[in-house]
Amino acid sequence: MAREKDNIVLSDEHNSRGIELADRGWLDEAIKEFKKAIDLDPDSAHAHDNLATVYAEKKLFREALGEYLTALRLEPDSPTAHYNLACFLSTHATEMAVAEYREAIELDPEYPDAHLNLGLTYADQGQVEEARRELLTAIELEPQDPFPRHELAALLMDEGDYRSAITQLRDVVRLEADNFEAHLDLGICYAQKGFYAESERAYERARALNPDDLLLNYNLAALYALWGRRSEALTYLKKAVSVDKQKVQGWLATDTMFDSLKSDPEFEALF
């Protein structure tokens, strides 16, 4: 028992020394001290936690996650252990995901799902060119899968590249004729490029699949407002309002596609 207490005391000394070194930015030396603390007292949750923090700073994410989980296993009722793990995940989870996807691709360059999910992760981070590159690779590897094409189209739409999005969406609906969202997005893209007849045809295919959809009816109303077809625009806008009046009002507050209707008494009467 005395020896165990001695080990704990020595472990705490190494742990304290590790904290000092980490504070000075000497991370490799801090890691050595924390490991010595753990060797002397494997049940020292705070030593595992401190080691995890330094691993995270060095971007050794797998090692950091393992240490955070060990600390939590040793002290499952510790709010600090839960808090530290949560902080790590909220700060580094996406970065860790990128690292793991890239390692998967290094091991298997023709892994389409890894390229797809890496592309989606890049898109979430706002790294557009990287996202585009990975999604195109996923498409090349699985040309008959509509999903990566649709995700690339969504990225292109966000960037305002509607012409390129149309190319991808046409392939999506060719591969998956009953894809409601793809027909809807295709209609939106055609409308943005001024191809109103093509937009109407895409929306009609979407209507055949889900005629009561809020976004569909709103975008149909926008198309007809742009096209100067007032009666049809009001018809579909009424349908959208009947589904969610408050949401439609919010959209209209900044939507210039309805400018031609904003002095119309029937339009004003909707709200």
C-alpha positions as CSV (number, residue, x, y, z in Angstrom):
1,M,0.0,0.0,0.0
2,A,2.8,2.4,0.9
3,R,4.5,1.7,-2.4
4,E,1.2,2.5,-4.3
5,K,1.0,5.8,-2.4
6,D,4.6,6.6,-3.4
7,N,3.8,5.8,-7.0
8,I,0.8,8.2,-6.9
9,V,2.9,11.0,-5.4
10,L,5.6,10.5,-8.1
11,S,2.9,10.3,-10.8
12,D,1.5,13.6,-9.6
13,E,4.9,15.2,-9.8
14,H,5.4,14.0,-13.4
15,N,1.9,15.2,-14.2
16,S,2.6,18.7,-12.8
17,R,5.9,18.8,-14.7
18,G,4.0,17.9,-17.9
19,I,1.6,20.7,-17.4
20,E,4.5,23.2,-17.0
21,L,6.1,22.0,-20.1
22,A,2.9,22.1,-22.1
23,D,2.3,25.6,-21.0
24,R,5.7,26.6,-22.4
25,G,4.9,24.9,-25.7
26,W,7.3,22.0,-25.2
27,L,4.7,19.4,-26.2
28,D,7.0,16.4,-26.9
29,E,8.6,16.8,-23.5
30,A,5.2,17.2,-21.9
31,I,4.0,14.0,-23.5
32,K,7.0,12.1,-22.0
33,E,6.1,13.4,-18.5
34,F,2.4,12.5,-18.8
35,K,3.3,9.0,-20.0
36,K,5.6,8.6,-17.0
37,A,2.8,9.7,-14.7
38,I,0.5,7.1,-16.3
39,D,3.1,4.4,-16.0
40,L,3.3,5.1,-12.3
41,D,-0.4,5.4,-11.8
42,P,-2.5,4.0,-14.7
43,D,-5.7,5.0,-13.0
44,S,-4.8,8.7,-13.0
45,A,-7.6,10.2,-15.0
46,H,-6.2,13.7,-15.0
47,A,-2.9,12.5,-16.4
48,H,-4.8,10.7,-19.3
49,D,-6.8,13.9,-19.8
50,N,-3.7,16.1,-19.9
51,L,-2.0,13.7,-22.3
52,A,-5.1,13.9,-24.5
53,T,-5.0,17.7,-24.6
54,V,-1.4,17.7,-25.8
55,Y,-2.1,15.0,-28.4
56,A,-5.0,17.1,-29.7
57,E,-2.7,20.2,-29.9
58,K,-0.3,18.1,-32.0
59,K,-3.2,16.9,-34.2
60,L,-2.7,13.3,-33.1
61,F,-6.5,13.0,-33.0
62,R,-6.9,9.2,-32.6
63,E,-4.4,9.2,-29.7
64,A,-6.2,12.1,-28.1
65,L,-9.6,10.5,-28.4
66,G,-8.3,7.3,-26.9
67,E,-6.9,9.2,-23.9
68,Y,-10.1,11.2,-23.4
69,L,-12.1,8.0,-23.4
70,T,-9.8,6.4,-21.0
71,A,-10.1,9.4,-18.6
72,L,-13.9,9.1,-18.9
73,R,-13.8,5.3,-18.2
74,L,-11.8,5.9,-15.1
75,E,-14.1,8.7,-13.8
76,P,-17.5,8.2,-15.5
77,D,-19.2,10.5,-13.0
78,S,-16.8,13.4,-13.6
79,P,-18.4,16.4,-15.2
80,T,-15.0,17.6,-16.2
81,A,-14.2,14.4,-18.1
82,H,-17.4,14.7,-20.0
83,Y,-16.8,18.4,-20.7
84,N,-13.3,17.8,-22.0
85,L,-14.4,15.1,-24.3
86,A,-17.2,17.3,-25.6
87,C,-14.8,20.2,-26.2
88,F,-12.5,17.9,-28.1
89,L,-15.3,16.6,-30.3
90,S,-16.8,20.1,-31.0
91,T,-13.4,21.5,-31.9
92,H,-11.6,18.7,-33.7
93,A,-14.2,16.1,-34.9
94,T,-14.4,17.5,-38.4
95,E,-10.6,17.9,-38.7
96,M,-10.3,14.3,-37.4
97,A,-12.8,13.1,-40.0
98,V,-10.8,14.7,-42.8
99,A,-7.6,13.0,-41.6
100,E,-9.3,9.6,-41.4
101,Y,-11.0,9.9,-44.8
102,R,-7.6,10.9,-46.3
103,E,-5.9,8.0,-44.7
104,A,-8.6,5.7,-46.0
105,I,-8.0,7.1,-49.5
106,E,-4.2,6.7,-49.2
107,L,-4.8,3.0,-48.3
108,D,-7.4,2.6,-51.1
109,P,-7.4,5.4,-53.7
110,E,-10.4,3.9,-55.4
111,Y,-12.7,4.0,-52.4
112,P,-15.7,6.0,-53.7
113,D,-17.5,6.5,-50.4
114,A,-14.4,7.9,-48.8
115,H,-14.0,10.5,-51.6
116,L,-17.7,11.3,-51.4
117,N,-17.7,11.8,-47.6
118,L,-14.5,13.7,-47.7
119,G,-16.0,16.0,-50.3
120,L,-19.1,16.6,-48.2
121,T,-16.9,17.4,-45.2
122,Y,-14.9,19.8,-47.2
123,A,-18.1,21.4,-48.4
124,D,-19.3,21.8,-44.8
125,Q,-16.0,23.6,-44.1
126,G,-16.4,25.9,-47.0
127,Q,-13.5,24.4,-48.9
128,V,-15.2,24.5,-52.2
129,E,-12.4,23.5,-54.6
130,E,-11.4,20.6,-52.4
131,A,-15.0,19.5,-52.1
132,R,-15.5,19.7,-55.9
133,R,-12.4,17.6,-56.5
134,E,-13.4,14.8,-54.2
135,L,-17.0,14.7,-55.4
136,L,-15.8,14.5,-59.0
137,T,-13.5,11.6,-58.1
138,A,-16.4,9.8,-56.4
139,I,-18.4,10.3,-59.6
140,E,-15.6,8.9,-61.7
141,L,-15.4,5.9,-59.5
142,E,-19.1,5.2,-59.3
143,P,-20.6,6.8,-62.5
144,Q,-24.0,5.1,-62.0
145,D,-24.5,6.4,-58.5
146,P,-26.7,9.5,-58.6
147,F,-26.0,10.6,-55.0
148,P,-22.5,12.2,-55.5
149,R,-23.7,13.9,-58.7
150,H,-26.6,15.4,-56.7
151,E,-24.3,16.6,-54.0
152,L,-21.9,18.1,-56.5
153,A,-24.9,19.9,-58.1
154,A,-25.9,21.3,-54.7
155,L,-22.4,22.6,-54.2
156,L,-22.4,24.2,-57.6
157,M,-25.8,25.8,-56.9
158,D,-24.5,27.3,-53.7
159,E,-21.7,28.8,-55.8
160,G,-24.1,30.2,-58.4
161,D,-22.8,27.9,-61.1
162,Y,-26.2,26.8,-62.3
163,R,-25.1,25.8,-65.8
164,S,-22.7,23.2,-64.4
165,A,-25.3,22.1,-61.8
166,I,-27.8,21.5,-64.7
167,T,-25.3,19.1,-66.3
168,Q,-25.1,17.0,-63.1
169,L,-28.8,17.1,-62.3
170,R,-29.7,15.9,-65.8
171,D,-27.6,12.9,-65.1
172,V,-29.2,12.4,-61.7
173,V,-32.7,12.3,-63.1
174,R,-31.5,10.0,-65.9
175,L,-30.2,7.6,-63.4
176,E,-33.0,8.1,-60.9
177,A,-36.2,9.2,-62.6
178,D,-38.3,9.4,-59.4
179,N,-35.8,11.7,-57.5
180,F,-38.1,14.5,-56.5
181,E,-35.4,16.8,-55.1
182,A,-33.3,16.4,-58.3
183,H,-36.3,17.5,-60.5
184,L,-37.0,20.4,-58.1
185,D,-33.3,21.5,-58.2
186,L,-33.2,21.2,-61.9
187,G,-36.2,23.5,-62.2
188,I,-34.6,26.0,-59.9
189,C,-31.4,26.0,-62.0
190,Y,-33.3,26.4,-65.3
191,A,-35.2,29.3,-63.8
192,Q,-32.1,31.0,-62.6
193,K,-30.6,30.8,-66.2
194,G,-33.8,32.1,-67.7
195,F,-34.9,28.8,-69.3
196,Y,-38.5,29.1,-68.2
197,A,-40.0,26.4,-70.3
198,E,-37.4,23.9,-69.3
199,S,-37.9,24.9,-65.6
200,E,-41.6,24.4,-65.9
201,R,-41.1,20.9,-67.4
202,A,-38.8,20.0,-64.5
203,Y,-41.2,21.3,-61.9
204,E,-44.1,19.3,-63.5
205,R,-42.1,16.1,-63.1
206,A,-41.6,17.0,-59.5
207,R,-45.3,17.7,-59.1
208,A,-46.1,14.3,-60.4
209,L,-44.1,12.9,-57.4
210,N,-45.1,15.3,-54.6
211,P,-47.6,18.0,-55.6
212,D,-48.1,19.4,-52.1
213,D,-44.4,20.2,-51.4
214,L,-43.9,23.7,-49.9
215,L,-40.7,24.4,-51.8
216,L,-42.0,23.1,-55.1
217,N,-45.1,25.3,-55.0
218,Y,-43.1,28.4,-53.8
219,N,-40.6,27.9,-56.7
220,L,-43.4,27.4,-59.2
221,A,-44.9,30.7,-58.0
222,A,-41.5,32.3,-58.4
223,L,-41.1,30.9,-61.9
224,Y,-44.4,32.2,-63.1
225,A,-43.8,35.6,-61.4
226,L,-40.6,35.9,-63.4
227,W,-42.3,34.7,-66.5
228,G,-45.1,37.3,-66.2
229,R,-47.8,34.7,-65.7
230,R,-49.5,36.5,-62.8
231,S,-52.5,34.2,-62.3
232,E,-50.5,31.0,-62.2
233,A,-47.9,32.6,-59.9
234,L,-50.7,33.5,-57.4
235,T,-52.2,30.1,-57.6
236,Y,-49.0,28.3,-56.6
237,L,-48.1,31.0,-54.0
238,K,-51.5,30.4,-52.3
239,K,-50.7,26.7,-52.2
240,A,-47.4,27.5,-50.5
241,V,-49.0,29.9,-48.1
242,S,-51.6,27.2,-47.1
243,V,-48.7,24.9,-46.1
244,D,-46.6,27.4,-44.0
245,K,-47.7,31.1,-44.2
246,Q,-45.0,32.3,-41.8
247,K,-42.1,30.6,-43.6
248,V,-43.3,31.9,-47.0
249,Q,-43.6,35.4,-45.6
250,G,-40.0,35.2,-44.4
251,W,-38.8,34.0,-47.9
252,L,-40.7,36.8,-49.6
253,A,-39.1,39.5,-47.4
254,T,-35.9,39.2,-49.4
255,D,-36.9,37.5,-52.6
256,T,-36.7,39.7,-55.7
257,M,-38.3,37.1,-58.0
258,F,-41.7,38.4,-56.8
259,D,-41.1,42.1,-57.4
260,S,-43.6,42.1,-60.3
261,L,-46.4,41.1,-57.9
262,K,-45.7,43.2,-54.9
263,S,-48.1,46.0,-55.9
264,D,-50.8,43.5,-56.8
265,P,-53.9,43.7,-54.5
266,E,-54.4,39.9,-54.6
267,F,-50.8,39.3,-53.7
268,E,-51.0,41.8,-50.8
269,A,-54.2,40.2,-49.6
270,L,-52.4,36.9,-49.0
271,F,-50.6,38.4,-46.0
